[in-house]
Amino acid sequence: MRIGVMIGPERGDSARKVSRMLADVEWAESAGMDTAWVPQIPTDFDALTAIALMGTRTTRIELGTAVVPLQAQHPIALARQALSTQAATGGRLALGIGPSHHWIIRDMLGLPYERPAGLTRDYLDVLDAARSGPGPIDVENRTYTVHNPVDLAPVAPLPVLLAALGPVMLALAGERADGTVLWMADERAVADHVVPRISKAAEAAGRPAPRIVAGIPVCLCRPSEIDAARERANRILGEAEISPNYQRLLEYGDAKDVGDLCAAGDETAIAARFQRFADAGVTDLSVRLLPIGNGRDELVASKRRTREMIAGLAAELR
């Protein structure tokens, strides 16, 4: 199992966000991490722009989006941006995409949130044609009528990962994509729900075994601080649980909230939790560093301890 870290968004003005994200990815590469994943938060920094910048400060680490919502832009626009970013990073982009959630697409953007799986399938028709370029893209399906030449070509194979939580999207991810990017999926949900469905679809389509990228919060702390870490996870990361998509995913596992999903405790406890995810079928773990403490100095120290511990575990589990 490969270990990576989530980077961004960061608080503060835009200039400070950039410098902090770049510092974090420089650490991730120097520490031997396999991947870095940039969430696309509705209110914050553009993930693909961040990755293009990160590519200028790194040479080895894979850089992925987790994930870009499809409805916010036309597939030609996303294809052009992704192919440009892939070239800027020397072929190290992993494009995580998904149909997002009703509270983002409908409530925030004012766009329809209908047929998310059907839209994703239609979107992939266009995106796949662009990935096989350069050349004309001629696609006519239920959602898109596209006749658009594209002169960009992938500089290397461009993996596409779908945010697939339910049975229909998991089948689509296995059939049409290179894997899935997960959030709010614990070990049982991965082993009993995600892996069987996506793997069956990939096998039926004659595709390689899919990547399973699972995101979890992690906090290195004393056993007496575990409850505080889980409480903090619920306080700062629990907002997404309002989504019916995540609520249904939680029902497949044992976790009731993001606090239960958090790997908290000493190094032995966290290593054991990582191993359970590997045993469940996770191929890539995306760590959301969760520092605890009173005041900035304690939070910074907690983050540093946690990420150094994770770097050591990454080498052991690779």
N, C-alpha and C positions, 0 to 999 in steps of 0.2 A: 504494500500500500504506500502510495506517494503522499507526502505531507506538504501542504501549502498554507499560506496565510491570507486572510482578507486584509485588504489595504484600502483605507478611506471608507466613508467620507470623514474628513476632519473638521473640527470646529475652527472658527476664525475667518479672517478675510481670505479672498481667493488666492492671493499671493502666498500666504502662509500655508494654505491647503496644499499647494503645489510642492513647496519645499519639504513639507512633512511627508507627503506621499513618496516623493523621490528618495528621501532619507530612509523610509521604511523599506522600499523595494531594494535599495542598495544593501541594507542589512540582510534582507531575505536571501539575496543571491550570495553574499559573502558567507552567510551562515549555512549554505548548502541546501536551502529549501528547494523543493522541486517546482512549486508553482506559487503564483500570487494571483488572487482573485479580487476584482474590483466590482463591488455592487453598484448597480445603477439605481440610486435613490431618487425618487421623483423630484425632490427639492434641491438636489445637490449636483456635484461636479459630473460632467459627462464622462462615462466610463471609458469609451474608446479613445477620447482625447487624452485621458490620464494614461492609458496604456501606451499610446504613441510616445508620450513624454518619458515613460518608464523605460521604453526600449532604447532611449538614448543614453541611459545610465547603467544598462545591463547588457550582458552578452549571451547568457545561458538559460536563465530561468523562463519557464513558460508563463505567459501572461493571459489571463482569461477574464471575460465579463460574466457577472453572475447576478442578474442577467439583464439584457437589453429588452425592454417591452416592444413587441412587434407593432402594435397599433399606432404607436407614436410617429412612425415614419414609413414611407413607401419602401417596399423591398429593394427597389433599385437604389434608393438613397442609402439604405443600410449596407447593401452589397458594395457600393462604391466606397463608403467609409471603412468597412471592414477590410476590403482588399488593400486600401491605402495604408491602414494601420498595420496589416500583416506585413506589407513591404517595409514599413518603417521599423518594424521589430525584427526584421530578418527571418520572417516565417515562424515566429514564436507565439502567435495569437491563437487562443482557443475561444471561439465565439459562442458564448452562452446566450440563448434567446428564449423568449417565452411569451405567452399571451397575457401575462400579468394578472391583475385582480380587478374586480368591478369597482373597488373604491379608488383605484388609480385611473383606470381607463374611462369609466362612466362618470364618477363623481368629481374627479379632479380635472380631467381633460375634456369632458363633455362629448366623448365618442361612444359609439355603440359597443356594448360588451355582449355580443351574440355569437354563437357558434365558435367558441375559442379554439376548439380542436380543428374544426373545418377551416377556419381562417389560417391556422398554423400550417395545415397541409397545403393550402393554396399559396401561402407565403413561401414555403419551401420549394415549390415548383419554380418560382422566380429566382430565389437565392441559389438553388442548385445549378440552374442554368448559368448564373453569373460566375459561380465557382468553377465551372468547366470552361470558362472563357480563355482568351478574348474572342469576341465574335458577337453575332446578333443574339439577342434574347427575345424569343417569340413564344409567349405564353398566353393562353386564353383559358381561364377557368372561371369558377363561379364568382370569385372576388376580383380578379385582376385581368385586364387586357393589356398586355405589354408587348411592344415592338420597339426595342431599344438596343442599339449597339453599345457594347462596352469594350473599351480598349485595354482595360486592366486584366491581368491574369494573376492567379495566385503564385507567389514566389516559392511556395511549398504547399503540401496538402493542408487545407484549412479545416480543422475539426469544428463541427457544429454540435453543440450540446443543447438539449431542450430542457427547460424547467417543466418536468413532467411529474405530476403528483397523483393523478387519478388513473384508472385503468385505460381509458381511451388515449390519453396523452402518453402514457408509458408504452402502449403498443405502437403509437406513432413514432416515438423516440427510437424504439428498437428497429422499426421498419425503415426509417428515413434519416436518422441522425447517428452521431457517433457515441451518444450516451446521454446522460441526464445530469442536471445540477439540482441538488436537493437542499431544502431548508425545512426544519421541523420534522425530520424523519429520524426516529431512533433506531436502535439495532434491530428490533423485531419488525418494525415497519419496513426496513430495508430488506431483511432476509425473507420475510413472508409475503410482502406485497410488491416491492419495487423490483427486486432481482428476478423473480420468476416471470413476471409479465414482460419486462423489457428484454430479457434474454430469450424468451420464447419467440417474440416478434423478430428479433435480430436473426435468430437461427432460421426461422421460416423465410426470411427475406434474403438469406445467404450472406448476411453481413457478419463482420467480426464481432466478438464478444464486446458488449458496450462498456464504456466507462461509467462508473457510478461515483459522482462527486458529491460528497455529503458535507454540509456546513454545520459546524457546532461551535458554541462558545467554550472557551477553556480558561480556567483560572488556577494557577498554582498557589495553594494556600495551606494553612494548617487545618487539620481535621475540624477544629473548633470554629473555623471560619467558613465552612462549606455552606451552611445555611445562609450566611450573609452574601456569599457569591451567587447563590441561586436566586436570592431575593433581588440582587442587583441586576441579574440577567432578566428577570421578569419585569423589572422597572424600566430598563432602557431598551430592551429588545422585544418586549411582549406586545407591542402595538400591532404587529403583523398577524397576531393570533385572531384578530377580528375577521380575517378572511375566511369564508366558508371553505375555500380550497385547503387551507392549512388545518382547519378544524376537522375536515374529513380525513386528512392524512394522519392526524394525531390518533384517530380512532383505530388505525391499523397497528399502532404500537402500544407501548406501556407509558410513555411520557404524556403528561397532562398539559404541560406548558413548556416554554423555552428554558425555564429553570431546571426542569427535570432532564432536559437535553444537555445541559451544561456539564462538561467534564471538569469537576472541581475536586481539589484535594492535593495530597502530596504526589511526588513523581510516580510512585508505585501505583497509586489509584488511577492516575491519568493514563499511564501506560497500559493498565489493564482495560480501561475503557476504550482506548485506541484499538487494542487487540480485538475487542468484541466487535467493533465496527469492521475491522479487516475480516474477521471470521464470518460476518454477515454478508460479505460480498462487496464492500466498498473498495474501490480501486484508488480513489483520491480523497483525502480528508482536507477540508478547507477550514482552517482554524480562525475563529473570531476571538482575538485576544480580549479577555475580560479582566482588567485590573480592578483591584479593590483597595480601599484605604480612605483615610481622612485627609483631604487636601491634595494639591497637585503633586507635591514631592513623593508622597506615599503611593499615589496612583502611577506615577512614572516608574518608581522603583518596582512596583508590582508587575507592570507590563514588561520591564526588562527581565525580571526573574522568570516570568512565564515563557517569554519567547526564547530565552536561552535554553530552558528545559526542553521546549518543543524541538529546537534544532538538534539536540542530542537524541531525542526519540526518533526524529526523522531519519537519522543515520542508521539507527538500529532496525527500523521497520522497512527500510528500502530494500 
